[in-house]
């Protein structure tokens, strides 16, 4: 296995671990329900889509390491994984997170054009969000960390009021279950069901929660994947800067 071969090059400084995603605490934290997914410590550095493996109805776009059988893809994967490990060993975990995030987010520069139907039946488009600081949160009903993230986003929304718009997009979830949970939480969000087109527009959202921050001009100000320990302070610091 390529991941193991890379780890073995570090002379015992790196331990390679294989986990069943159904039993993995990391997989649960990041909402990963398929394989393969690669973590370095608690940083998600590669998802199934990176290897060209897509779920039902998600399309057939190539990932960063697709086609996986090619030598070129193998070499690219080795180089990327080695770079992440080197950053961790050098004590540069913050730099490692920043390196991992943008690649999965498709290096978004601006909020993508999209139009979806909200749970109340009305339409929501990217254009209608112009002039507002926006958080777009992808989540799923089967993802335990997502519920905690939604409650925290509710606190942010109540704190900042109309200056902040929170768009919550449910993926891989039954609409009836989404409506039930939205009713139970009763939070002032723009609730919507994600479409394959919208998910692809935001890049790799094969792991949830996935959170994107945009300023009032629609420019990307941060992409966050999974329930990382520094998620809340990182986003709140970004919002403080945008909403001051």
Residue pairs with C-beta under 8 A, 6 or more apart in sequence:
2 74
2 77
2 78
2 81
3 16
3 38
3 81
4 16
5 78
6 78
6 81
6 82
6 85
7 14
7 15
7 16
7 85
8 16
9 82
10 85
10 89
13 89
14 85
14 89
19 26
19 27
21 27
21 32
21 33
21 34
21 35
21 37
24 32
26 32
26 39
26 42
26 44
27 33
27 37
28 144
28 145
29 42
29 145
29 226
29 227
30 37
30 44
30 145
30 207
30 208
30 225
30 226
30 227
31 139
31 140
31 143
31 145
31 146
31 207
31 208
31 209
31 226
32 44
32 47
32 48
32 206
32 207
33 142
33 172
34 48
34 53
34 55
34 206
35 48
36 46
36 48
36 51
36 53
37 44
37 46
37 47
37 48
37 207
38 44
38 45
38 46
38 81
39 45
40 81
40 84
40 85
40 88
40 96
41 88
41 93
42 228
42 229
43 84
43 88
43 93
43 96
43 97
43 100
43 228
44 100
44 104
44 207
44 225
44 226
45 80
45 81
45 84
45 100
46 64
46 65
46 77
46 80
46 81
47 104
47 204
47 206
47 207
48 54
48 55
48 206
49 58
49 61
49 63
49 204
49 206
50 63
50 64
50 65
50 66
50 104
50 204
51 63
51 65
51 66
51 68
52 62
52 63
52 65
52 66
52 67
52 68
53 63
54 60
54 61
55 172
55 206
57 196
58 196
58 199
58 200
59 196
59 200
61 200
63 204
64 76
64 80
64 103
65 73
65 74
65 76
65 77
66 73
67 73
68 74
80 103
83 99
84 96
84 99
84 100
87 93
87 95
87 96
87 99
88 96
97 228
97 230
100 225
101 223
101 224
101 225
102 223
104 203
104 204
104 207
104 223
104 225
105 202
105 203
105 204
105 212
105 220
105 223
105 225
106 202
106 203
106 204
107 203
108 202
108 203
108 212
108 220
108 223
109 219
109 220
110 214
110 218
110 219
110 220
111 126
111 129
111 134
111 136
111 212
111 214
111 218
111 220
112 126
112 198
112 201
112 202
113 125
113 126
113 127
113 201
114 125
114 126
114 197
114 198
114 201
115 123
115 124
115 125
115 126
116 123
116 124
116 125
116 169
116 192
116 193
116 194
116 195
116 198
117 123
117 124
117 192
117 193
118 124
118 190
118 191
118 192
119 175
119 178
119 179
119 182
119 191
119 192
119 193
120 191
124 167
124 190
124 192
126 218
129 165
129 167
129 214
129 218
130 216
130 218
131 216
132 163
132 164
132 165
132 216
133 160
133 163
133 164
133 165
133 213
133 214
133 215
133 216
133 239
133 242
133 243
134 164
134 165
134 166
134 167
134 213
134 214
134 218
135 153
135 156
135 164
135 165
135 166
135 167
135 211
135 212
135 213
135 214
135 235
136 167
136 169
136 202
136 211
136 212
136 214
137 149
137 150
137 153
137 166
137 167
137 168
137 169
137 209
137 210
137 211
137 212
138 169
138 171
138 194
138 199
138 202
138 205
138 208
138 209
138 210
138 211
139 146
139 149
139 150
139 168
139 169
139 170
139 171
139 208
139 209
140 146
140 170
140 171
140 172
140 173
140 208
141 170
141 173
141 174
141 177
141 178
141 181
142 172
142 173
143 208
143 209
145 209
145 226
145 227
146 208
146 209
147 181
147 185
148 227
149 209
149 211
149 227
149 231
150 168
150 185
150 187
150 189
151 185
151 187
152 232
153 166
153 168
153 187
153 189
154 166
154 185
154 187
154 188
154 189
156 164
156 166
156 235
156 236
156 239
157 164
157 166
157 187
157 188
157 189
158 188
160 239
160 243
163 243
164 239
164 243
165 190
166 187
166 188
166 189
166 190
167 189
167 190
167 192
168 182
168 189
168 190
168 191
168 192
169 192
169 193
169 194
169 198
169 199
170 178
170 191
170 192
170 193
170 194
171 194
171 199
171 205
171 208
173 193
175 193
178 191
178 193
182 189
182 191
194 205
199 205
202 210
202 212
207 225
207 226
209 225
209 226
209 227
210 223
210 224
210 225
210 226
211 222
211 223
211 224
211 225
211 231
211 235
212 220
212 222
212 223
212 224
213 220
213 221
213 222
213 223
213 224
213 235
213 238
213 239
213 242
214 220
214 221
215 221
215 242
216 242
221 238
221 242
222 234
222 235
222 238
224 231
224 234
224 235
